[in-house]
């Protein structure tokens, strides 16, 4: 049950991530430029991930640190798998292009978003105690 709920919560995070990406490309990039848009977009997405985790903490059964870290690891793995799968299969991007997101180039803070994704359930558990 926890696994299915964790996946459902991650799907909600995915919706926020897609909307965040659309917002970044359509609004932030033209107004702020690439570096600022990436930083702001990454910060916004990180915030949404923590909010989703906090709102759903009880429903996810985040009773202890071990379970919280397990949910965070699941979210991290699903995120990375989706990112590489979508980029490779749907967008036809090369491995070097995909790995560029992990270099902080042009203000891209994607690696920090992944750290937030992993620790968000632990942080949410603290908020909900």
KEKOL-250398 format. One record per residue: residue number from 1; residue in three letters; x, y, z of N, C-alpha, C in turn. Coordinates in Angstrom, 1 decimal, padded with zeros to 4 digits. Layout:
KEKOL-250398
+-----+--------+--------+--------+--------+--------+--------+--------+--------+--------+--------+
! num ! residu !    n_u !    n_v !    n_w !   ca_u !   ca_v !   ca_w !    c_u !    c_v !    c_w !
+-----+--------+--------+--------+--------+--------+--------+--------+--------+--------+--------+
! NUM !    ALA !      X !      Y !      Z !      X !      Y !      Z !      X !      Y !      Z !
...
+-----+--------+--------+--------+--------+--------+--------+--------+--------+--------+--------+
This chain:
KEKOL-250398
+-----+--------+--------+--------+--------+--------+--------+--------+--------+--------+--------+
! num ! residu !    n_u !    n_v !    n_w !   ca_u !   ca_v !   ca_w !    c_u !    c_v !    c_w !
+-----+--------+--------+--------+--------+--------+--------+--------+--------+--------+--------+
!   1 !    UNK !  000.8 ! -001.2 !  000.0 !  000.0 !  000.0 !  000.0 !  000.9 !  001.3 !  000.0 !
!   2 !    UNK !  001.9 !  001.3 !  000.8 !  002.8 !  002.4 !  000.9 !  003.5 !  002.6 ! -000.5 !
!   3 !    UNK !  003.8 !  001.5 ! -001.2 !  004.5 !  001.7 ! -002.5 !  003.5 !  002.3 ! -003.5 !
!   4 !    UNK !  002.3 !  001.9 ! -003.5 !  001.3 !  002.5 ! -004.4 !  001.1 !  004.0 ! -004.1 !
!   5 !    UNK !  001.0 !  004.3 ! -002.8 !  000.7 !  005.6 ! -002.4 !  002.0 !  006.5 ! -002.8 !
!   6 !    UNK !  003.1 !  006.0 ! -002.6 !  004.4 !  006.7 ! -002.9 !  004.4 !  007.0 ! -004.4 !
!   7 !    UNK !  004.1 !  006.0 ! -005.2 !  004.1 !  006.2 ! -006.7 !  003.0 !  007.2 ! -007.1 !
!   8 !    UNK !  001.8 !  007.2 ! -006.4 !  000.8 !  008.2 ! -006.7 !  001.3 !  009.6 ! -006.4 !
!   9 !    UNK !  001.9 !  009.7 ! -005.2 !  002.5 !  011.0 ! -004.8 !  003.5 !  011.5 ! -005.8 !
!  10 !    UNK !  004.4 !  010.6 ! -006.3 !  005.4 !  010.9 ! -007.3 !  004.7 !  011.4 ! -008.6 !
!  11 !    UNK !  003.6 !  010.7 ! -009.0 !  002.9 !  011.2 ! -010.2 !  002.4 !  012.6 ! -010.0 !
!  12 !    UNK !  002.0 !  012.9 ! -008.9 !  001.5 !  014.3 ! -008.6 !  002.7 !  015.3 ! -008.7 !
!  13 !    UNK !  003.9 !  014.9 ! -008.2 !  005.1 !  015.7 ! -008.3 !  005.5 !  015.8 ! -009.8 !
!  14 !    UNK !  005.3 !  014.7 ! -010.6 !  005.6 !  014.7 ! -012.0 !  004.7 !  015.8 ! -012.7 !
!  15 !    UNK !  003.5 !  015.9 ! -012.4 !  002.6 !  016.9 ! -012.9 !  003.1 !  018.3 ! -012.7 !
!  16 !    UNK !  003.5 !  018.5 ! -011.4 !  004.1 !  019.8 ! -011.1 !  005.4 !  020.1 ! -011.8 !
!  17 !    UNK !  006.2 !  019.0 ! -012.0 !  007.5 !  019.2 ! -012.8 !  007.2 !  019.5 ! -014.2 !
!  18 !    UNK !  006.2 !  018.9 ! -014.8 !  005.9 !  019.2 ! -016.2 !  005.4 !  020.6 ! -016.4 !
!  19 !    UNK !  004.5 !  021.0 ! -015.5 !  003.9 !  022.4 ! -015.5 !  005.1 !  023.4 ! -015.2 !
!  20 !    UNK !  006.0 !  023.1 ! -014.3 !  007.1 !  023.9 ! -014.0 !  008.0 !  024.1 ! -015.3 !
!  21 !    UNK !  008.2 !  023.0 ! -016.0 !  009.0 !  023.1 ! -017.2 !  008.4 !  024.0 ! -018.3 !
!  22 !    UNK !  007.1 !  023.8 ! -018.4 !  006.3 !  024.7 ! -019.4 !  006.4 !  026.1 ! -019.0 !
!  23 !    UNK !  006.2 !  026.4 ! -017.7 !  006.3 !  027.8 ! -017.2 !  007.7 !  028.3 ! -017.4 !
!  24 !    UNK !  008.7 !  027.5 ! -017.2 !  010.1 !  028.0 ! -017.3 !  010.4 !  028.3 ! -018.8 !
!  25 !    UNK !  010.0 !  027.5 ! -019.7 !  010.2 !  027.7 ! -021.1 !  009.4 !  028.9 ! -021.7 !
!  26 !    UNK !  008.1 !  029.0 ! -021.3 !  007.2 !  030.0 ! -021.9 !  007.3 !  031.3 ! -021.2 !
!  27 !    UNK !  007.6 !  031.4 ! -019.9 !  007.6 !  032.7 ! -019.2 !  009.0 !  033.1 ! -018.7 !
!  28 !    UNK !  009.6 !  032.2 ! -017.9 !  010.8 !  032.6 ! -017.3 !  012.0 !  032.8 ! -018.2 !
!  29 !    UNK !  012.2 !  031.9 ! -019.2 !  013.3 !  032.0 ! -020.1 !  013.3 !  033.3 ! -020.9 !
!  30 !    UNK !  012.1 !  033.6 ! -021.5 !  012.1 !  034.9 ! -022.3 !  012.2 !  036.1 ! -021.4 !
!  31 !    UNK !  011.8 !  036.1 ! -020.2 !  011.8 !  037.3 ! -019.3 !  013.2 !  037.4 ! -018.6 !
!  32 !    UNK !  013.7 !  036.3 ! -018.2 !  014.9 !  036.3 ! -017.3 !  016.2 !  035.8 ! -017.9 !
!  33 !    UNK !  016.1 !  035.1 ! -019.0 !  017.3 !  034.5 ! -019.6 !  017.5 !  033.1 ! -019.0 !
!  34 !    UNK !  018.3 !  032.3 ! -019.6 !  018.5 !  030.9 ! -019.2 !  019.0 !  030.7 ! -017.8 !
!  35 !    UNK !  020.1 !  031.3 ! -017.4 !  020.6 !  031.0 ! -016.0 !  019.6 !  031.3 ! -014.9 !
!  36 !    UNK !  019.0 !  032.5 ! -014.9 !  018.1 !  032.9 ! -013.9 !  016.8 !  032.0 ! -014.0 !
!  37 !    UNK !  016.4 !  031.7 ! -015.2 !  015.2 !  030.9 ! -015.3 !  015.4 !  029.5 ! -014.8 !
!  38 !    UNK !  016.6 !  028.9 ! -015.0 !  016.9 !  027.6 ! -014.5 !  017.0 !  027.6 ! -012.9 !
!  39 !    UNK !  017.6 !  028.6 ! -012.4 !  017.7 !  028.7 ! -010.9 !  016.3 !  028.8 ! -010.3 !
!  40 !    UNK !  015.5 !  029.8 ! -010.8 !  014.2 !  030.0 ! -010.3 !  013.3 !  028.8 ! -010.5 !
!  41 !    UNK !  013.3 !  028.2 ! -011.6 !  012.5 !  027.0 ! -011.9 !  012.9 !  025.9 ! -011.0 !
!  42 !    UNK !  014.2 !  025.7 ! -010.8 !  014.7 !  024.6 ! -009.9 !  014.2 !  024.8 ! -008.4 !
!  43 !    UNK !  014.3 !  026.1 ! -008.0 !  013.8 !  026.4 ! -006.7 !  012.3 !  026.2 ! -006.5 !
!  44 !    UNK !  011.5 !  026.6 ! -007.5 !  010.1 !  026.5 ! -007.5 !  009.7 !  025.0 ! -007.5 !
!  45 !    UNK !  010.4 !  024.2 ! -008.3 !  010.1 !  022.8 ! -008.3 !  010.4 !  022.1 ! -007.0 !
!  46 !    UNK !  011.6 !  022.5 ! -006.4 !  012.0 !  022.0 ! -005.1 !  010.9 !  022.3 ! -004.0 !
!  47 !    UNK !  010.4 !  023.5 ! -004.1 !  009.4 !  023.9 ! -003.1 !  008.1 !  023.1 ! -003.3 !
!  48 !    UNK !  007.7 !  022.8 ! -004.5 !  006.5 !  022.0 ! -004.8 !  006.7 !  020.6 ! -004.3 !
!  49 !    UNK !  007.9 !  020.1 ! -004.5 !  008.2 !  018.7 ! -004.0 !  008.0 !  018.6 ! -002.5 !
!  50 !    UNK !  008.6 !  019.6 ! -001.8 !  008.5 !  019.6 ! -000.3 !  007.0 !  019.8 !  000.1 !
!  51 !    UNK !  006.3 !  020.6 ! -000.6 !  004.9 !  020.9 ! -000.2 !  004.1 !  019.6 ! -000.4 !
!  52 !    UNK !  004.3 !  018.9 ! -001.6 !  003.6 !  017.6 ! -001.8 !  003.9 !  016.6 ! -000.7 !
!  53 !    UNK !  005.2 !  016.5 ! -000.4 !  005.6 !  015.5 !  000.6 !  005.0 !  015.9 !  002.0 !
!  54 !    UNK !  004.9 !  017.2 !  002.3 !  004.4 !  017.6 !  003.6 !  002.9 !  017.4 !  003.7 !
!  55 !    UNK !  002.2 !  017.7 !  002.6 !  000.7 !  017.6 !  002.6 !  000.3 !  016.1 !  002.7 !
!  56 !    UNK !  001.1 !  015.2 !  002.0 !  000.8 !  013.8 !  002.0 !  001.5 !  012.9 !  003.0 !
!  57 !    UNK !  002.3 !  013.5 !  003.9 !  003.1 !  012.8 !  004.8 !  002.3 !  011.7 !  005.6 !
!  58 !    UNK !  001.2 !  012.1 !  006.2 !  000.4 !  011.1 !  006.9 ! -000.1 !  010.0 !  006.0 !
!  59 !    UNK ! -000.6 !  010.4 !  004.9 ! -001.2 !  009.5 !  003.9 ! -000.2 !  008.5 !  003.4 !
!  60 !    UNK !  001.1 !  009.0 !  003.3 !  002.2 !  008.1 !  002.9 !  002.7 !  007.2 !  004.0 !
!  61 !    UNK !  002.3 !  007.5 !  005.2 !  002.7 !  006.7 !  006.4 !  004.2 !  007.0 !  006.7 !
!  62 !    UNK !  004.6 !  008.2 !  006.7 !  006.0 !  008.6 !  006.9 !  006.2 !  008.6 !  008.5 !
!  63 !    UNK !  006.2 !  007.4 !  009.1 !  006.3 !  007.3 !  010.5 !  007.7 !  007.3 !  011.1 !
!  64 !    UNK !  008.6 !  007.0 !  010.3 !  010.0 !  007.0 !  010.8 !  011.0 !  007.4 !  009.7 !
!  65 !    UNK !  012.2 !  007.6 !  010.0 !  013.2 !  008.0 !  009.1 !  013.5 !  007.0 !  008.0 !
!  66 !    UNK !  013.5 !  005.7 !  008.4 !  013.7 !  004.6 !  007.4 !  012.7 !  004.6 !  006.3 !
!  67 !    UNK !  011.4 !  004.7 !  006.7 !  010.3 !  004.7 !  005.7 !  010.4 !  006.0 !  004.8 !
!  68 !    UNK !  010.7 !  007.1 !  005.5 !  010.8 !  008.4 !  004.7 !  012.0 !  008.3 !  003.7 !
!  69 !    UNK !  013.1 !  007.8 !  004.1 !  014.2 !  007.7 !  003.2 !  013.9 !  006.7 !  002.1 !
!  70 !    UNK !  013.1 !  005.6 !  002.4 !  012.7 !  004.7 !  001.3 !  011.8 !  005.4 !  000.3 !
!  71 !    UNK !  010.9 !  006.2 !  000.8 !  010.0 !  006.9 ! -000.2 !  010.9 !  007.9 ! -001.0 !
!  72 !    UNK !  011.8 !  008.6 ! -000.3 !  012.6 !  009.5 ! -001.1 !  013.5 !  008.8 ! -002.1 !
!  73 !    UNK !  014.0 !  007.6 ! -001.8 !  014.8 !  006.9 ! -002.7 !  014.0 !  006.4 ! -003.9 !
!  74 !    UNK !  012.7 !  006.0 ! -003.6 !  011.8 !  005.6 ! -004.7 !  011.6 !  006.8 ! -005.6 !
!  75 !    UNK !  011.3 !  008.0 ! -005.0 !  011.0 !  009.2 ! -005.8 !  012.2 !  009.6 ! -006.7 !
!  76 !    UNK !  013.4 !  009.5 ! -006.1 !  014.6 !  009.8 ! -006.8 !  014.8 !  008.8 ! -008.0 !
!  77 !    UNK !  014.7 !  007.6 ! -007.7 !  014.8 !  006.6 ! -008.8 !  013.8 !  006.8 ! -009.9 !
!  78 !    UNK !  012.6 !  007.0 ! -009.6 !  011.5 !  007.2 ! -010.6 !  011.8 !  008.5 ! -011.4 !
!  79 !    UNK !  012.3 !  009.5 ! -010.7 !  012.6 !  010.8 ! -011.4 !  013.7 !  010.6 ! -012.4 !
!  80 !    UNK !  014.8 !  010.0 ! -011.9 !  015.9 !  009.8 ! -012.8 !  015.6 !  008.9 ! -014.0 !
!  81 !    UNK !  014.8 !  007.8 ! -013.7 !  014.4 !  006.9 ! -014.8 !  013.5 !  007.6 ! -015.8 !
!  82 !    UNK !  012.6 !  008.4 ! -015.3 !  011.7 !  009.2 ! -016.2 !  012.5 !  010.2 ! -017.0 !
!  83 !    UNK !  013.4 !  010.9 ! -016.3 !  014.2 !  011.9 ! -017.0 !  015.0 !  011.3 ! -018.1 !
!  84 !    UNK !  015.7 !  010.3 ! -017.9 !  016.5 !  009.7 ! -018.9 !  015.7 !  009.0 ! -020.0 !
!  85 !    UNK !  014.6 !  008.3 ! -019.5 !  013.7 !  007.6 ! -020.5 !  013.0 !  008.6 ! -021.4 !
!  86 !    UNK !  012.5 !  009.7 ! -020.8 !  011.8 !  010.7 ! -021.6 !  012.7 !  011.4 ! -022.6 !
!  87 !    UNK !  013.9 !  011.8 ! -022.1 !  014.8 !  012.5 ! -022.9 !  015.4 !  011.7 ! -024.0 !
!  88 !    UNK !  015.7 !  010.4 ! -023.7 !  016.3 !  009.5 ! -024.7 !  015.2 !  009.1 ! -025.7 !
!  89 !    UNK !  014.1 !  008.6 ! -025.3 !  013.1 !  008.0 ! -026.2 !  012.2 !  009.0 ! -026.8 !
!  90 !    UNK !  011.7 !  009.9 ! -026.1 !  010.7 !  010.9 ! -026.6 !  011.4 !  012.1 ! -027.3 !
!  91 !    UNK !  012.5 !  012.5 ! -026.8 !  013.2 !  013.7 ! -027.4 !  014.4 !  013.3 ! -028.2 !
!  92 !    UNK !  014.8 !  012.1 ! -028.2 !  016.0 !  011.6 ! -029.0 !  017.3 !  012.3 ! -028.6 !
!  93 !    UNK !  017.4 !  012.7 ! -027.3 !  018.7 !  013.4 ! -026.9 !  019.8 !  012.4 ! -026.7 !
!  94 !    UNK !  021.0 !  012.8 ! -026.9 !  022.2 !  011.9 ! -026.7 !  022.5 !  011.9 ! -025.2 !
!  95 !    UNK !  023.4 !  010.9 ! -024.9 !  023.8 !  010.8 ! -023.5 !  024.6 !  012.1 ! -023.0 !
!  96 !    UNK !  025.5 !  012.6 ! -023.8 !  026.1 !  013.8 ! -023.4 !  025.2 !  015.0 ! -023.2 !
!  97 !    UNK !  024.2 !  015.1 ! -024.0 !  023.2 !  016.2 ! -023.9 !  022.4 !  016.0 ! -022.5 !
!  98 !    UNK !  022.0 !  014.7 ! -022.3 !  021.2 !  014.5 ! -021.0 !  022.1 !  014.7 ! -019.8 !
!  99 !    UNK !  023.3 !  014.3 ! -019.8 !  024.2 !  014.4 ! -018.7 !  024.6 !  015.9 ! -018.4 !
! 100 !    UNK !  024.4 !  016.8 ! -019.4 !  024.7 !  018.2 ! -019.2 !  023.9 !  018.8 ! -018.1 !
! 101 !    UNK !  022.7 !  018.3 ! -017.9 !  021.8 !  018.8 ! -016.8 !  022.4 !  018.6 ! -015.4 !
! 102 !    UNK !  023.4 !  017.7 ! -015.3 !  024.0 !  017.4 ! -014.0 !  025.3 !  018.2 ! -013.8 !
! 103 !    UNK !  025.6 !  019.2 ! -014.6 !  026.8 !  019.9 ! -014.5 !  026.6 !  021.4 ! -014.0 !
! 104 !    UNK !  025.5 !  021.8 ! -013.6 !  025.2 !  023.1 ! -013.2 !  025.4 !  024.2 ! -014.3 !
! 105 !    UNK !  025.5 !  023.7 ! -015.5 !  025.7 !  024.6 ! -016.7 !  024.6 !  025.6 ! -016.8 !
! 106 !    UNK !  024.9 !  026.8 ! -017.1 !  023.8 !  027.9 ! -017.3 !  022.9 !  028.0 ! -016.2 !
! 107 !    UNK !  023.3 !  027.7 ! -015.0 !  022.4 !  027.9 ! -013.8 !  021.5 !  026.8 ! -013.5 !
! 108 !    UNK !  021.7 !  025.7 ! -014.3 !  020.8 !  024.5 ! -014.0 !  021.1 !  023.9 ! -012.7 !
! 109 !    UNK !  020.2 !  023.9 ! -011.8 !  020.4 !  023.3 ! -010.5 !  019.7 !  022.0 ! -010.3 !
! 110 !    UNK !  019.5 !  021.3 ! -011.4 !  018.8 !  020.0 ! -011.4 !  019.4 !  019.0 ! -010.3 !
! 111 !    UNK !  020.7 !  018.9 ! -010.2 !  021.2 !  018.0 ! -009.1 !  020.7 !  018.3 ! -007.7 !
! 112 !    UNK !  020.5 !  019.6 ! -007.4 !  020.0 !  020.0 ! -006.1 !  018.5 !  019.7 ! -006.0 !
! 113 !    UNK !  017.8 !  019.7 ! -007.1 !  016.4 !  019.3 ! -007.1 !  016.3 !  017.8 ! -006.8 !
! 114 !    UNK !  017.2 !  017.0 ! -007.3 !  017.2 !  015.6 ! -007.0 !  017.6 !  015.4 ! -005.5 !
! 115 !    UNK !  018.4 !  016.1 ! -004.9 !  018.7 !  016.0 ! -003.5 !  017.5 !  016.4 ! -002.7 !
! 116 !    UNK !  016.8 !  017.4 ! -003.1 !  015.5 !  017.8 ! -002.4 !  014.5 !  016.6 ! -002.6 !
! 117 !    UNK !  014.4 !  016.0 ! -003.8 !  013.5 !  014.9 ! -004.0 !  013.7 !  013.8 ! -003.0 !
! 118 !    UNK !  015.0 !  013.5 ! -002.8 !  015.4 !  012.4 ! -001.9 !  015.0 !  012.7 ! -000.5 !
! 119 !    UNK !  015.3 !  013.9 !  000.0 !  015.1 !  014.2 !  001.4 !  013.8 !  014.8 !  001.7 !
! 120 !    UNK !  013.0 !  015.2 !  000.7 !  011.7 !  015.8 !  001.0 !  010.8 !  015.0 !  001.9 !
! 121 !    UNK !  010.7 !  013.7 !  001.8 !  009.9 !  012.9 !  002.8 !  010.4 !  013.0 !  004.2 !
! 122 !    UNK !  011.7 !  013.1 !  004.4 !  012.3 !  013.2 !  005.7 !  011.9 !  014.6 !  006.3 !
! 123 !    UNK !  012.1 !  015.6 !  005.5 !  011.7 !  017.0 !  005.9 !  010.2 !  017.0 !  006.2 !
! 124 !    UNK !  009.4 !  016.4 !  005.3 !  008.0 !  016.5 !  005.5 !  007.6 !  015.8 !  006.8 !
! 125 !    UNK !  008.2 !  014.7 !  007.1 !  007.9 !  014.0 !  008.4 !  008.2 !  014.9 !  009.6 !
! 126 !    UNK !  009.2 !  015.7 !  009.5 !  009.5 !  016.6 !  010.6 !  008.5 !  017.7 !  010.7 !
! 127 !    UNK !  008.0 !  018.2 !  009.6 !  006.9 !  019.2 !  009.6 !  005.6 !  018.6 !  010.2 !
! 128 !    UNK !  005.3 !  017.4 !  009.9 !  004.1 !  016.8 !  010.3 !  004.1 !  016.2 !  011.7 !
! 129 !    UNK !  005.2 !  016.2 !  012.4 !  005.2 !  015.6 !  013.8 !  004.5 !  016.5 !  014.8 !
+-----+--------+--------+--------+--------+--------+--------+--------+--------+--------+--------+
